[in-house]
Amino acid sequence: MLVAFPAFAQDDARNIFVPIDRSVLVHLTEEAGEAQVANPDVADIHAHNPKYITIIGKAIGVTNVRIFSANGELLRDINVT
């Protein structure tokens, strides 16, 4: 049996699994001003707009993505594997 589901992260997810060459869309409840990836060899990010950010798996490993508001407040700290 094959089951398909959208690759969306829950609004409060702290841990996200992103397969290599796949992506997960993160919806933010507040607008982001900046996003950072600790290890860009493992994952990359793309901001579609201030409330939607895609995390893209690049290699096996562990990293984290931190998303900040325009005034520098930490909105999300996401562990990515």
WOPEUR-V781873 format. One line per field, one symbol per residue. ss: DSSP state (H for helix, E for strand, - for the rest). phi: phi as a letter, one per 40 degrees, with the letter a starting at -180 (. if undefined). A space follows every 50 residues. Layout:
ss: ???
phi: ???
This chain:
ss: -------EE-----EE---E--EEEEE------EEEE-----EEEEEEE- -EEEEEE-----EEEEEE-----EEEEEEE-
phi: .bbbaccbccdbcbbbcbcdgbabcbcbcbccbabbbcbcccabbbccac bbbcbbcbacibaabbbbcccgcccabbcbb
